[in-house]
Each structure stands twice: as structure tokens, then as C-alpha cells.
Amino acid sequence: MFPVTLQGLGKWELVYSGTFSLSESAKSLEPREIPLLADNRYLVVGARSTLAKPTWIRAGYLTQFLENINVDDNVIFPGTGNPGNTVDTDTKIIKLNVIQLVIFPDLATTYRLFFTPVRWLKNLNLSI
């Protein structure tokens, strides 16, 4: 059982809707940071492609990352010495042409998202 109620009118709102299109010079869709500072670990995500083959089931990967986590990269990657301030926390596979519930770990009050489309898609509409 979920600790929150997910059903009912007004429980969900559209916080992001974007289109990924193949540019003339690119061979695959470009990954991008989603311009959203999320504050809820429960997301409903829909990814749709009008050019996808019926056998394709994956749209891409949605990664949660936290900012202002000051880690010296030299601790993890000796010899780099670059201080970083973002940490990837979890990545979810996003299915194609379905609406799915995505639940990220409850690690911070706010977090950011990065979406990486699979390389074979030619177009994609992503809604969160």
C-alpha cells in the first residue's frame, strides 16, 4: 500500500511537456536536463513517439540528480581534482507509448531530472 493517496481529481498536474526532434546533423535525439525543480518523489511520466515501430518498448532513461552535494571528484576519480556539486541518485527506464508511475528515492526536498532518449527514436514527446 502506498503511504499517499494517488487517486482522485486534482492529485496530478502537468509540470513538464517537451518534444525531442532529430536535427538534420544528428544521428540520435539529444539528452537534456528537464527544466524543473521537482519536489515530489511520485511522478507520472508519458513518452510517445509517432515514428516508433510497434515492437519498440523503451523511450529512454529518466535520471534524478541532487545539486549542492559538494564532493571532491579526486576522492572518487583520483587525479581529476575537480570539485563537483551534483550527484546522480537513481535512473528509471521510461517505457514508450504508455503512462507510468515513477517513484524516486526520498533523499532531498527538491531534485532535478535529466532525460536520455534511446538512440533509435527519431521523435519523442515527453510529459511529466
N, CA, C and O atoms as CSV, one atom per row, in Angstrom:
chain,resi,resn,atom,element,x,y,z
A,1,MET,N,N,0.836,-1.183,0.000
A,1,MET,CA,C,0.000,0.000,0.000
A,1,MET,C,C,0.881,1.247,0.000
A,1,MET,O,O,1.886,1.300,0.708
A,2,PHE,N,N,0.508,2.240,-0.787
A,2,PHE,CA,C,1.261,3.482,-0.847
A,2,PHE,C,C,0.967,4.339,0.382
A,2,PHE,O,O,-0.161,4.340,0.876
A,3,PRO,N,N,1.973,5.074,0.887
A,3,PRO,CA,C,1.754,5.938,2.046
A,3,PRO,C,C,0.980,7.213,1.698
A,3,PRO,O,O,0.619,7.977,2.593
A,4,VAL,N,N,0.724,7.449,0.417
A,4,VAL,CA,C,-0.040,8.619,-0.020
A,4,VAL,C,C,-1.170,8.155,-0.930
A,4,VAL,O,O,-1.118,7.062,-1.496
A,5,THR,N,N,-2.183,8.990,-1.063
A,5,THR,CA,C,-3.289,8.681,-1.960
A,5,THR,C,C,-2.938,9.187,-3.351
A,5,THR,O,O,-2.681,10.376,-3.541
A,6,LEU,N,N,-2.929,8.279,-4.323
A,6,LEU,CA,C,-2.554,8.646,-5.684
A,6,LEU,C,C,-3.763,8.872,-6.584
A,6,LEU,O,O,-3.622,9.440,-7.667
A,7,GLN,N,N,-4.949,8.440,-6.159
A,7,GLN,CA,C,-6.145,8.573,-6.974
A,7,GLN,C,C,-6.911,9.843,-6.629
A,7,GLN,O,O,-6.783,10.395,-5.536
A,8,GLY,N,N,-7.706,10.288,-7.588
A,8,GLY,CA,C,-8.592,11.413,-7.339
A,8,GLY,C,C,-8.290,12.612,-8.208
A,8,GLY,O,O,-7.171,12.803,-8.683
A,9,LEU,N,N,-9.324,13.416,-8.402
A,9,LEU,CA,C,-9.166,14.643,-9.176
A,9,LEU,C,C,-8.239,15.616,-8.455
A,9,LEU,O,O,-8.301,15.759,-7.233
A,10,GLY,N,N,-7.394,16.271,-9.211
A,10,GLY,CA,C,-6.506,17.269,-8.635
A,10,GLY,C,C,-5.249,16.712,-8.005
A,10,GLY,O,O,-4.457,17.475,-7.453
A,11,LYS,N,N,-5.037,15.405,-8.068
A,11,LYS,CA,C,-3.837,14.803,-7.476
A,11,LYS,C,C,-2.610,14.988,-8.368
A,11,LYS,O,O,-1.479,14.968,-7.883
A,12,TRP,N,N,-2.834,15.167,-9.672
A,12,TRP,CA,C,-1.725,15.255,-10.623
A,12,TRP,C,C,-1.833,16.540,-11.423
A,12,TRP,O,O,-2.932,17.008,-11.723
A,13,GLU,N,N,-0.693,17.101,-11.764
A,13,GLU,CA,C,-0.664,18.268,-12.636
A,13,GLU,C,C,0.504,18.133,-13.599
A,13,GLU,O,O,1.528,17.534,-13.270
A,14,LEU,N,N,0.342,18.695,-14.789
A,14,LEU,CA,C,1.390,18.670,-15.795
A,14,LEU,C,C,2.460,19.685,-15.406
A,14,LEU,O,O,2.180,20.881,-15.317
A,15,VAL,N,N,3.683,19.212,-15.174
A,15,VAL,CA,C,4.766,20.113,-14.773
A,15,VAL,C,C,5.821,20.274,-15.863
A,15,VAL,O,O,6.647,21.185,-15.811
A,16,TYR,N,N,5.782,19.373,-16.858
A,16,TYR,CA,C,6.709,19.489,-17.988
A,16,TYR,C,C,6.110,18.781,-19.194
A,16,TYR,O,O,5.531,17.702,-19.070
A,17,SER,N,N,6.253,19.399,-20.358
A,17,SER,CA,C,5.898,18.774,-21.615
A,17,SER,C,C,6.885,19.274,-22.651
A,17,SER,O,O,7.020,20.480,-22.860
A,18,GLY,N,N,7.568,18.357,-23.294
A,18,GLY,CA,C,8.579,18.754,-24.262
A,18,GLY,C,C,8.668,17.781,-25.417
A,18,GLY,O,O,8.268,16.621,-25.310
A,19,THR,N,N,9.200,18.276,-26.525
A,19,THR,CA,C,9.360,17.475,-27.731
A,19,THR,C,C,10.833,17.338,-28.064
A,19,THR,O,O,11.579,18.317,-28.064
A,20,PHE,N,N,11.235,16.123,-28.346
A,20,PHE,CA,C,12.584,15.830,-28.809
A,20,PHE,C,C,12.478,15.534,-30.297
A,20,PHE,O,O,11.720,14.653,-30.701
A,21,SER,N,N,13.230,16.261,-31.113
A,21,SER,CA,C,13.213,16.053,-32.559
A,21,SER,C,C,14.631,15.876,-33.059
A,21,SER,O,O,15.578,16.454,-32.525
A,22,LEU,N,N,14.754,15.079,-34.076
A,22,LEU,CA,C,16.061,14.815,-34.670
A,22,LEU,C,C,16.458,15.986,-35.557
A,22,LEU,O,O,15.722,16.351,-36.474
A,23,SER,N,N,17.611,16.572,-35.290
A,23,SER,CA,C,18.103,17.643,-36.155
A,23,SER,C,C,18.739,17.012,-37.391
A,23,SER,O,O,19.052,15.821,-37.395
A,24,GLU,N,N,18.924,17.798,-38.416
A,24,GLU,CA,C,19.455,17.271,-39.676
A,24,GLU,C,C,20.858,16.700,-39.527
A,24,GLU,O,O,21.213,15.751,-40.224
A,25,SER,N,N,21.655,17.260,-38.634
A,25,SER,CA,C,23.038,16.802,-38.490
A,25,SER,C,C,23.205,15.702,-37.443
A,25,SER,O,O,24.257,15.066,-37.386
A,26,ALA,N,N,22.199,15.470,-36.625
A,26,ALA,CA,C,22.320,14.492,-35.538
A,26,ALA,C,C,21.869,13.109,-35.998
A,26,ALA,O,O,21.008,12.967,-36.866
A,27,LYS,N,N,22.481,12.097,-35.386
A,27,LYS,CA,C,22.101,10.712,-35.676
A,27,LYS,C,C,21.135,10.169,-34.634
A,27,LYS,O,O,20.491,9.144,-34.855
A,28,SER,N,N,21.032,10.857,-33.490
A,28,SER,CA,C,20.115,10.425,-32.435
A,28,SER,C,C,19.608,11.658,-31.679
A,28,SER,O,O,20.175,12.745,-31.781
A,29,LEU,N,N,18.539,11.463,-30.928
A,29,LEU,CA,C,17.966,12.558,-30.142
A,29,LEU,C,C,18.927,12.946,-29.029
A,29,LEU,O,O,19.583,12.093,-28.431
A,30,GLU,N,N,19.002,14.226,-28.764
A,30,GLU,CA,C,19.918,14.733,-27.744
A,30,GLU,C,C,19.330,14.576,-26.342
A,30,GLU,O,O,18.156,14.879,-26.132
A,31,PRO,N,N,20.129,14.108,-25.380
A,31,PRO,CA,C,19.680,14.109,-23.979
A,31,PRO,C,C,19.524,15.547,-23.497
A,31,PRO,O,O,20.147,16.464,-24.032
A,32,ARG,N,N,18.690,15.732,-22.485
A,32,ARG,CA,C,18.544,17.088,-21.960
A,32,ARG,C,C,18.118,17.080,-20.498
A,32,ARG,O,O,17.464,16.160,-20.008
A,33,GLU,N,N,18.524,18.151,-19.833
A,33,GLU,CA,C,18.037,18.377,-18.480
A,33,GLU,C,C,16.616,18.896,-18.594
A,33,GLU,O,O,16.318,19.754,-19.424
A,34,ILE,N,N,15.748,18.367,-17.754
A,34,ILE,CA,C,14.357,18.811,-17.741
A,34,ILE,C,C,14.290,20.087,-16.902
A,34,ILE,O,O,14.713,20.076,-15.746
A,35,PRO,N,N,13.766,21.188,-17.457
A,35,PRO,CA,C,13.731,22.457,-16.712
A,35,PRO,C,C,12.657,22.436,-15.623
A,35,PRO,O,O,11.601,23.057,-15.748
A,36,LEU,N,N,12.958,21.711,-14.567
A,36,LEU,CA,C,12.003,21.506,-13.491
A,36,LEU,C,C,12.775,21.247,-12.203
A,36,LEU,O,O,13.702,20.437,-12.185
A,37,LEU,N,N,12.403,21.923,-11.140
A,37,LEU,CA,C,12.930,21.635,-9.817
A,37,LEU,C,C,11.837,20.863,-9.087
A,37,LEU,O,O,10.923,21.456,-8.514
A,38,ALA,N,N,11.939,19.539,-9.114
A,38,ALA,CA,C,10.876,18.676,-8.603
A,38,ALA,C,C,10.916,18.618,-7.079
A,38,ALA,O,O,11.980,18.663,-6.462
A,39,ASP,N,N,9.723,18.515,-6.491
A,39,ASP,CA,C,9.639,18.429,-5.033
A,39,ASP,C,C,8.766,17.260,-4.582
A,39,ASP,O,O,8.430,17.153,-3.403
A,40,ASN,N,N,8.402,16.391,-5.510
A,40,ASN,CA,C,7.587,15.230,-5.181
A,40,ASN,C,C,8.264,13.992,-5.744
A,40,ASN,O,O,8.685,13.991,-6.900
A,41,ARG,N,N,8.373,12.960,-4.960
A,41,ARG,CA,C,9.063,11.750,-5.417
A,41,ARG,C,C,8.202,10.896,-6.328
A,41,ARG,O,O,8.711,9.979,-6.972
A,42,TYR,N,N,6.892,11.180,-6.395
A,42,TYR,CA,C,5.970,10.441,-7.250
A,42,TYR,C,C,5.709,11.233,-8.524
A,42,TYR,O,O,5.221,12.361,-8.465
A,43,LEU,N,N,6.030,10.651,-9.670
A,43,LEU,CA,C,5.810,11.305,-10.955
A,43,LEU,C,C,5.048,10.365,-11.882
A,43,LEU,O,O,5.286,9.157,-11.885
A,44,VAL,N,N,4.143,10.918,-12.657
A,44,VAL,CA,C,3.513,10.175,-13.738
A,44,VAL,C,C,4.182,10.661,-15.016
A,44,VAL,O,O,4.190,11.856,-15.311
A,45,VAL,N,N,4.745,9.719,-15.772
A,45,VAL,CA,C,5.530,10.065,-16.954
A,45,VAL,C,C,4.930,9.374,-18.173
A,45,VAL,O,O,4.610,8.186,-18.141
A,46,GLY,N,N,4.784,10.142,-19.241
A,46,GLY,CA,C,4.322,9.599,-20.512
A,46,GLY,C,C,5.294,9.972,-21.605
A,46,GLY,O,O,5.696,11.130,-21.719
A,47,ALA,N,N,5.676,8.991,-22.413
A,47,ALA,CA,C,6.577,9.232,-23.535
A,47,ALA,C,C,5.956,8.619,-24.781
A,47,ALA,O,O,5.611,7.437,-24.795
A,48,ARG,N,N,5.817,9.421,-25.817
A,48,ARG,CA,C,5.135,8.949,-27.024
A,48,ARG,C,C,5.955,9.304,-28.251
A,48,ARG,O,O,6.503,10.401,-28.360
A,49,SER,N,N,6.027,8.359,-29.167
A,49,SER,CA,C,6.692,8.594,-30.443
A,49,SER,C,C,5.778,8.139,-31.569
A,49,SER,O,O,5.319,6.997,-31.578
A,50,THR,N,N,5.517,9.022,-32.508
A,50,THR,CA,C,4.645,8.690,-33.635
A,50,THR,C,C,5.384,7.874,-34.701
A,50,THR,O,O,4.753,7.268,-35.567
A,51,LEU,N,N,6.715,7.860,-34.636
A,51,LEU,CA,C,7.506,7.138,-35.637
A,51,LEU,C,C,8.073,5.818,-35.115
A,51,LEU,O,O,8.847,5.156,-35.806
A,52,ALA,N,N,7.693,5.440,-33.907
A,52,ALA,CA,C,8.226,4.211,-33.318
A,52,ALA,C,C,7.599,2.973,-33.945
A,52,ALA,O,O,6.422,2.972,-34.308
A,53,LYS,N,N,8.394,1.934,-34.065
A,53,LYS,CA,C,7.873,0.650,-34.528
A,53,LYS,C,C,7.072,0.014,-33.395
A,53,LYS,O,O,7.362,0.268,-32.226
A,54,PRO,N,N,6.083,-0.799,-33.712
A,54,PRO,CA,C,5.235,-1.406,-32.674
A,54,PRO,C,C,6.005,-2.289,-31.683
A,54,PRO,O,O,5.548,-2.503,-30.560
A,55,THR,N,N,7.148,-2.790,-32.087
A,55,THR,CA,C,7.925,-3.672,-31.209
A,55,THR,C,C,8.830,-2.909,-30.236
A,55,THR,O,O,9.399,-3.514,-29.328
A,56,TRP,N,N,8.969,-1.603,-30.410
A,56,TRP,CA,C,9.825,-0.814,-29.523
A,56,TRP,C,C,9.076,-0.532,-28.227
A,56,TRP,O,O,7.931,-0.082,-28.255
A,57,ILE,N,N,9.723,-0.796,-27.089
A,57,ILE,CA,C,9.041,-0.623,-25.801
A,57,ILE,C,C,9.718,0.397,-24.891
A,57,ILE,O,O,9.153,0.764,-23.861
A,58,ARG,N,N,10.896,0.855,-25.240
A,58,ARG,CA,C,11.635,1.763,-24.368
A,58,ARG,C,C,11.784,3.129,-25.015
A,58,ARG,O,O,12.145,3.235,-26.187
A,59,ALA,N,N,11.500,4.188,-24.233
A,59,ALA,CA,C,11.655,5.560,-24.720
A,59,ALA,C,C,13.005,6.141,-24.312
A,59,ALA,O,O,13.618,6.894,-25.069
A,60,GLY,N,N,13.466,5.789,-23.113
A,60,GLY,CA,C,14.729,6.339,-22.638
A,60,GLY,C,C,14.872,6.168,-21.143
A,60,GLY,O,O,14.246,5.301,-20.534
A,61,TYR,N,N,15.713,7.017,-20.561
A,61,TYR,CA,C,16.071,6.912,-19.148
A,61,TYR,C,C,15.895,8.267,-18.467
A,61,TYR,O,O,16.368,9.290,-18.962
A,62,LEU,N,N,15.211,8.259,-17.331
A,62,LEU,CA,C,15.000,9.471,-16.548
A,62,LEU,C,C,15.854,9.363,-15.289
A,62,LEU,O,O,15.679,8.449,-14.484
A,63,THR,N,N,16.768,10.295,-15.132
A,63,THR,CA,C,17.709,10.265,-14.020
A,63,THR,C,C,17.410,11.387,-13.034
A,63,THR,O,O,17.258,12.545,-13.423
A,64,GLN,N,N,17.329,11.038,-11.775
A,64,GLN,CA,C,17.188,12.006,-10.688
A,64,GLN,C,C,18.598,12.396,-10.251
A,64,GLN,O,O,19.450,11.529,-10.056
A,65,PHE,N,N,18.846,13.701,-10.098
A,65,PHE,CA,C,20.124,14.111,-9.527
A,65,PHE,C,C,19.923,15.230,-8.527
A,65,PHE,O,O,19.024,16.061,-8.648
A,66,LEU,N,N,20.797,15.217,-7.535
A,66,LEU,CA,C,20.760,16.219,-6.468
A,66,LEU,C,C,21.854,17.240,-6.707
A,66,LEU,O,O,22.947,16.907,-7.163
A,67,GLU,N,N,21.543,18.491,-6.391
A,67,GLU,CA,C,22.524,19.558,-6.526
A,67,GLU,C,C,23.055,19.957,-5.153
A,67,GLU,O,O,22.493,19.591,-4.121
A,68,ASN,N,N,24.137,20.709,-5.164
A,68,ASN,CA,C,24.775,21.228,-3.955
A,68,ASN,C,C,25.246,20.126,-3.017
A,68,ASN,O,O,25.209,20.273,-1.795
A,69,ILE,N,N,25.688,19.023,-3.605
A,69,ILE,CA,C,26.341,17.949,-2.859
A,69,ILE,C,C,27.823,18.102,-3.170
A,69,ILE,O,O,28.293,17.651,-4.215
A,70,ASN,N,N,28.542,18.726,-2.282
A,70,ASN,CA,C,29.944,19.031,-2.553
A,70,ASN,C,C,30.821,17.820,-2.300
A,70,ASN,O,O,31.074,17.422,-1.163
A,71,VAL,N,N,31.279,17.246,-3.416
A,71,VAL,CA,C,32.140,16.071,-3.375
A,71,VAL,C,C,33.387,16.388,-4.187
A,71,VAL,O,O,33.298,16.879,-5.312
A,72,ASP,N,N,34.530,16.108,-3.618
A,72,ASP,CA,C,35.774,16.273,-4.354
A,72,ASP,C,C,35.917,15.076,-5.282
A,72,ASP,O,O,36.075,13.945,-4.822
A,73,ASP,N,N,35.862,15.323,-6.593
A,73,ASP,CA,C,35.959,14.235,-7.565
A,73,ASP,C,C,37.223,13.406,-7.383
A,73,ASP,O,O,37.249,12.229,-7.742
A,74,ASN,N,N,38.269,14.008,-6.830
A,74,ASN,CA,C,39.538,13.310,-6.630
A,74,ASN,C,C,39.375,12.120,-5.681
A,74,ASN,O,O,40.149,11.165,-5.750
A,75,VAL,N,N,38.383,12.169,-4.803
A,75,VAL,CA,C,38.134,11.048,-3.891
A,75,VAL,C,C,37.628,9.844,-4.686
A,75,VAL,O,O,38.022,8.709,-4.417
A,76,ILE,N,N,36.760,10.090,-5.658
A,76,ILE,CA,C,36.178,9.019,-6.463
A,76,ILE,C,C,37.031,8.694,-7.680
A,76,ILE,O,O,37.243,7.526,-8.006
A,77,PHE,N,N,37.517,9.733,-8.348
A,77,PHE,CA,C,38.333,9.577,-9.544
A,77,PHE,C,C,39.697,10.218,-9.300
A,77,PHE,O,O,39.885,11.390,-9.629
A,78,PRO,N,N,40.650,9.483,-8.734
A,78,PRO,CA,C,41.966,10.066,-8.424
A,78,PRO,C,C,42.605,10.723,-9.643
A,78,PRO,O,O,42.577,10.186,-10.750
A,79,GLY,N,N,43.172,11.881,-9.409
A,79,GLY,CA,C,43.867,12.600,-10.461
A,79,GLY,C,C,43.051,13.685,-11.130
A,79,GLY,O,O,43.603,14.478,-11.893
A,80,THR,N,N,41.741,13.747,-10.866
A,80,THR,CA,C,40.942,14.780,-11.526
A,80,THR,C,C,40.952,16.078,-10.745
A,80,THR,O,O,41.184,17.144,-11.317
A,81,GLY,N,N,40.704,16.004,-9.445
A,81,GLY,CA,C,40.762,17.182,-8.587
A,81,GLY,C,C,39.692,18.214,-8.837
A,81,GLY,O,O,39.823,19.346,-8.371
A,82,ASN,N,N,38.637,17.873,-9.555
A,82,ASN,CA,C,37.570,18.829,-9.827
A,82,ASN,C,C,36.445,18.652,-8.808
A,82,ASN,O,O,35.854,17.576,-8.725
A,83,PRO,N,N,36.144,19.691,-8.036
A,83,PRO,CA,C,35.029,19.554,-7.101
A,83,PRO,C,C,33.702,19.550,-7.857
A,83,PRO,O,O,33.465,20.403,-8.714
A,84,GLY,N,N,32.850,18.600,-7.540
A,84,GLY,CA,C,31.550,18.513,-8.181
A,84,GLY,C,C,30.465,18.905,-7.198
A,84,GLY,O,O,30.669,18.867,-5.985
A,85,ASN,N,N,29.325,19.278,-7.719
A,85,ASN,CA,C,28.243,19.620,-6.810
A,85,ASN,C,C,26.923,18.932,-7.175
A,85,ASN,O,O,25.882,19.267,-6.610
A,86,THR,N,N,26.951,17.978,-8.110
A,86,THR,CA,C,25.757,17.201,-8.422
A,86,THR,C,C,26.064,15.719,-8.300
A,86,THR,O,O,27.177,15.270,-8.574
A,87,VAL,N,N,25.051,14.968,-7.881
A,87,VAL,CA,C,25.191,13.520,-7.717
A,87,VAL,C,C,23.958,12.857,-8.317
A,87,VAL,O,O,22.831,13.201,-7.962
A,88,ASP,N,N,24.169,11.906,-9.225
A,88,ASP,CA,C,23.063,11.100,-9.732
A,88,ASP,C,C,22.621,10.155,-8.628
A,88,ASP,O,O,23.454,9.517,-7.984
A,89,THR,N,N,21.311,10.061,-8.405
A,89,THR,CA,C,20.832,9.197,-7.331
A,89,THR,C,C,20.097,7.970,-7.827
A,89,THR,O,O,20.204,6.903,-7.221
A,90,ASP,N,N,19.348,8.095,-8.922
A,90,ASP,CA,C,18.587,6.951,-9.420
A,90,ASP,C,C,18.211,7.196,-10.875
A,90,ASP,O,O,17.986,8.335,-11.285
A,91,THR,N,N,18.144,6.115,-11.651
A,91,THR,CA,C,17.736,6.196,-13.047
A,91,THR,C,C,16.624,5.194,-13.291
A,91,THR,O,O,16.718,4.035,-12.885
A,92,LYS,N,N,15.574,5.645,-13.956
A,92,LYS,CA,C,14.422,4.798,-14.265
A,92,LYS,C,C,14.290,4.635,-15.772
A,92,LYS,O,O,14.498,5.585,-16.528
A,93,ILE,N,N,13.942,3.425,-16.206
A,93,ILE,CA,C,13.632,3.192,-17.608
A,93,ILE,C,C,12.221,3.724,-17.861
A,93,ILE,O,O,11.280,3.401,-17.136
A,94,ILE,N,N,12.096,4.544,-18.903
A,94,ILE,CA,C,10.793,5.088,-19.277
A,94,ILE,C,C,10.296,4.320,-20.493
A,94,ILE,O,O,10.972,4.243,-21.519
A,95,LYS,N,N,9.111,3.760,-20.358
A,95,LYS,CA,C,8.521,2.972,-21.427
A,95,LYS,C,C,7.929,3.873,-22.494
A,95,LYS,O,O,7.590,5.029,-22.242
A,96,LEU,N,N,7.813,3.320,-23.686
A,96,LEU,CA,C,7.320,4.055,-24.837
A,96,LEU,C,C,5.820,3.843,-25.015
A,96,LEU,O,O,5.324,2.720,-24.927
A,97,ASN,N,N,5.110,4.932,-25.267
A,97,ASN,CA,C,3.679,4.926,-25.571
A,97,ASN,C,C,2.808,4.359,-24.453
A,97,ASN,O,O,1.768,3.754,-24.711
A,98,VAL,N,N,3.240,4.559,-23.217
A,98,VAL,CA,C,2.424,4.228,-22.043
A,98,VAL,C,C,2.581,5.351,-21.025
A,98,VAL,O,O,3.495,6.170,-21.117
A,99,ILE,N,N,1.675,5.372,-20.057
A,99,ILE,CA,C,1.794,6.295,-18.929
A,99,ILE,C,C,2.211,5.450,-17.739
A,99,ILE,O,O,1.580,4.434,-17.446
A,100,GLN,N,N,3.259,5.858,-17.058
A,100,GLN,CA,C,3.759,5.050,-15.951
A,100,GLN,C,C,4.022,5.889,-14.713
A,100,GLN,O,O,4.327,7.079,-14.798
A,101,LEU,N,N,3.896,5.243,-13.566
A,101,LEU,CA,C,4.217,5.868,-12.289
A,101,LEU,C,C,5.692,5.639,-12.009
A,101,LEU,O,O,6.164,4.502,-12.016
A,102,VAL,N,N,6.418,6.722,-11.762
A,102,VAL,CA,C,7.837,6.651,-11.429
A,102,VAL,C,C,7.989,7.136,-9.997
A,102,VAL,O,O,7.493,8.204,-9.640
A,103,ILE,N,N,8.675,6.348,-9.177
A,103,ILE,CA,C,8.897,6.721,-7.778
A,103,ILE,C,C,10.398,6.796,-7.535
A,103,ILE,O,O,11.104,5.792,-7.629
A,104,PHE,N,N,10.879,7.999,-7.221
A,104,PHE,CA,C,12.286,8.200,-6.918
A,104,PHE,C,C,12.510,8.116,-5.409
A,104,PHE,O,O,11.573,8.300,-4.632
A,105,PRO,N,N,13.746,7.838,-4.992
A,105,PRO,CA,C,14.037,7.810,-3.550
A,105,PRO,C,C,13.777,9.162,-2.900
A,105,PRO,O,O,13.953,10.204,-3.531
A,106,ASP,N,N,13.368,9.143,-1.671
A,106,ASP,CA,C,13.082,10.360,-0.908
A,106,ASP,C,C,14.362,10.795,-0.194
A,106,ASP,O,O,14.545,10.523,0.993
A,107,LEU,N,N,15.248,11.475,-0.935
A,107,LEU,CA,C,16.559,11.834,-0.404
A,107,LEU,C,C,16.728,13.322,-0.124
A,107,LEU,O,O,17.604,13.715,0.646
A,108,ALA,N,N,15.899,14.142,-0.742
A,108,ALA,CA,C,16.026,15.594,-0.580
A,108,ALA,C,C,14.656,16.235,-0.808
A,108,ALA,O,O,13.754,15.607,-1.362
A,109,THR,N,N,14.512,17.471,-0.383
A,109,THR,CA,C,13.232,18.159,-0.566
A,109,THR,C,C,13.003,18.535,-2.028
A,109,THR,O,O,11.857,18.591,-2.473
A,110,THR,N,N,14.073,18.793,-2.783
A,110,THR,CA,C,13.965,19.085,-4.207
A,110,THR,C,C,15.076,18.361,-4.957
A,110,THR,O,O,16.122,18.037,-4.393
A,111,TYR,N,N,14.829,18.117,-6.226
A,111,TYR,CA,C,15.825,17.465,-7.073
A,111,TYR,C,C,15.588,17.869,-8.519
A,111,TYR,O,O,14.576,18.490,-8.845
A,112,ARG,N,N,16.530,17.511,-9.383
A,112,ARG,CA,C,16.428,17.814,-10.805
A,112,ARG,C,C,16.370,16.510,-11.598
A,112,ARG,O,O,16.687,15.436,-11.085
A,113,LEU,N,N,15.954,16.633,-12.872
A,113,LEU,CA,C,15.810,15.467,-13.735
A,113,LEU,C,C,16.578,15.655,-15.034
A,113,LEU,O,O,16.728,16.769,-15.537
A,114,PHE,N,N,17.061,14.533,-15.565
A,114,PHE,CA,C,17.767,14.510,-16.846
A,114,PHE,C,C,17.194,13.346,-17.638
A,114,PHE,O,O,17.094,12.233,-17.122
A,115,PHE,N,N,16.814,13.596,-18.895
A,115,PHE,CA,C,16.244,12.535,-19.722
A,115,PHE,C,C,17.174,12.207,-20.878
A,115,PHE,O,O,17.645,13.099,-21.583
A,116,THR,N,N,17.434,10.912,-21.067
A,116,THR,CA,C,18.263,10.427,-22.166
A,116,THR,C,C,17.411,9.513,-23.046
A,116,THR,O,O,17.088,8.398,-22.636
A,117,PRO,N,N,17.042,9.962,-24.244
A,117,PRO,CA,C,16.249,9.107,-25.133
A,117,PRO,C,C,17.106,7.965,-25.685
A,117,PRO,O,O,18.326,8.090,-25.798
A,118,VAL,N,N,16.452,6.852,-26.027
A,118,VAL,CA,C,17.186,5.772,-26.695
A,118,VAL,C,C,17.603,6.260,-28.069
A,118,VAL,O,O,16.940,7.116,-28.654
A,119,ARG,N,N,18.683,5.727,-28.582
A,119,ARG,CA,C,19.317,6.277,-29.784
A,119,ARG,C,C,18.546,6.038,-31.074
A,119,ARG,O,O,18.778,6.742,-32.057
A,120,TRP,N,N,17.634,5.065,-31.104
A,120,TRP,CA,C,16.953,4.732,-32.355
A,120,TRP,C,C,15.673,5.526,-32.594
A,120,TRP,O,O,15.106,5.450,-33.684
A,121,LEU,N,N,15.208,6.279,-31.613
A,121,LEU,CA,C,13.996,7.081,-31.826
A,121,LEU,C,C,14.307,8.317,-32.669
A,121,LEU,O,O,15.381,8.907,-32.552
A,122,LYS,N,N,13.360,8.698,-33.513
A,122,LYS,CA,C,13.512,9.877,-34.378
A,122,LYS,C,C,12.737,11.079,-33.849
A,122,LYS,O,O,13.053,12.218,-34.193
A,123,ASN,N,N,11.719,10.837,-33.010
A,123,ASN,CA,C,10.980,11.921,-32.369
A,123,ASN,C,C,10.400,11.387,-31.069
A,123,ASN,O,O,10.234,10.178,-30.907
A,124,LEU,N,N,10.092,12.288,-30.143
A,124,LEU,CA,C,9.555,11.865,-28.852
A,124,LEU,C,C,8.873,13.044,-28.179
A,124,LEU,O,O,9.408,14.153,-28.161
A,125,ASN,N,N,7.701,12.804,-27.631
A,125,ASN,CA,C,7.028,13.777,-26.777
A,125,ASN,C,C,7.071,13.222,-25.351
A,125,ASN,O,O,6.656,12.090,-25.104
A,126,LEU,N,N,7.569,14.020,-24.432
A,126,LEU,CA,C,7.718,13.608,-23.037
A,126,LEU,C,C,6.881,14.525,-22.159
A,126,LEU,O,O,6.986,15.748,-22.247
A,127,SER,N,N,6.045,13.925,-21.308
A,127,SER,CA,C,5.227,14.702,-20.379
A,127,SER,C,C,5.399,14.148,-18.982
A,127,SER,O,O,5.435,12.935,-18.773
A,128,ILE,N,N,5.504,15.064,-18.025
A,128,ILE,CA,C,5.662,14.684,-16.605
A,128,ILE,C,C,4.615,15.446,-15.808
A,128,ILE,O,O,4.541,15.299,-14.588
